[in-house]
Amino acid sequence: MPNSIHPSFAKRCVILEGLRERTRQATAEFYQKPNIIAPALAPRFIVKPSGNNNFEVVERATGKIIAERFGHNNATGHARELEARTAPFSGKRLGLILRDWAFRMSVMLVLFAYFGSHV
């Protein structure tokens, strides 16, 4: 804390930060209990009107404008596409990667066996 803050205000800020941290811990502990489903995460991209039926797709964390689209449907559709591209790694995606890897390895083994038998 800067030295220009009044000591009583600085003390209050420290107490509030401690309470915020305890709230975060309690929330995390609550969602670790069985049969408790955590709420969905907030979207990474939001759509803001910029006037004259133009809309900006903005990254929520940084406030950086990613794209500008004409029409609300176009902007929300683009935001959904961006959100889908940044989806977390899932079990289905892992299965697809392993399937592709197994297919490529089997094709390589077949080619090695084919060309190896002709030597």
N, C-alpha and C positions, 0 to 999 in steps of 0.2 A: 504494500500500500504506500502511496506517496505520503510525504511528510506534511502536505498541506491539508490533509483531512483531519477534522476534529477527532480527538481520541475516542469520544463516546460513539461517534459514527463509525469509526474504524472497528471498534469492538462489536458493534451491532452487525457490521458486514461479515466479520469472522464468524459470529454466532449463526447468522443466516446461511452462510456457506456450509457450515457443519450440519445444519438441519437439512439442507439440500442433499448433501452426500448421504446422510442417513436415509432420506426418502428414496434415493436411487438404490441403495442396498436393500431396503425393505421391498421395493418393487421387484428387484431381481430375485430375491428369496421367494416371494409370492409366486412368481411364474415358474419356479423350479419345482413346485409341488406337483404331485401327480394329478391328472385330469384337469389341469388348468391350462387353457390355451392362451398364448400371448396374443395381443392385438396385432393387426397387420401394420407393417411399417408405413410411414408416410411416403407418398410418392416422391421420387427423386426429381422429377421435372414438373413444373407448374405452368399454366397458361395464363398470361396477363393481357388485358386489352391495351392496345397502343393507339387506338383511335381510328376512325374511318373504316371499321370492320377489319382491321389488321390486328393480329394477336402475336405476342412474343412467347416463345417457349423458353423458360428460364430454369436454369439448374438451381434447385432449392438451396443447396449448401453454400454455393459461392455467389449466387445472385447474377451469374454470368448469363447473358442472352445467347442461347444456342441457335435459335432459328426464328424467323418471322414468317408467318403465314397469313394468307387472306382467308377469312372465314373461320368461325369457331370450330366447326367440324374438322377442317383441315389441320388446324393447330392441335386439337386434342388427339386426332389420329396420329399425327407426327410424334406427339409426346408419348403416346402408348407404344409406338414403334421403338422409340429410344429406350423406354422403360423395359421393353421385352429384350432388347439387345444387351442390357446391363443386368439381366436376371442372374441370380446367384447360381452357383454350380449345383446341380441336382443329381439324384440317383439315376434318373432317366437319361440325362446327358452323359453320365459316366458309362451307362450301359451302351449307348450309341458309340461312344469312343472306343470301348473295348471290342464291340462287334466289328467296327471298321478295322481296328488293328488286327484282330484274328483273321479277318478276310484277306487283308494284305499279306500277312505272314503265310497263310495257306497258299495263296497264289505264288508267292516267291518260292516256297518249298516245291510246288508242282513244277515250276519252271526249272529249278535246279535239278530235280529228278529227271525231267525230260531231256534237258541238254546234257546232263551227266551220263545218261544211258546211251547217248549217241557218240560219245568220245571213245 
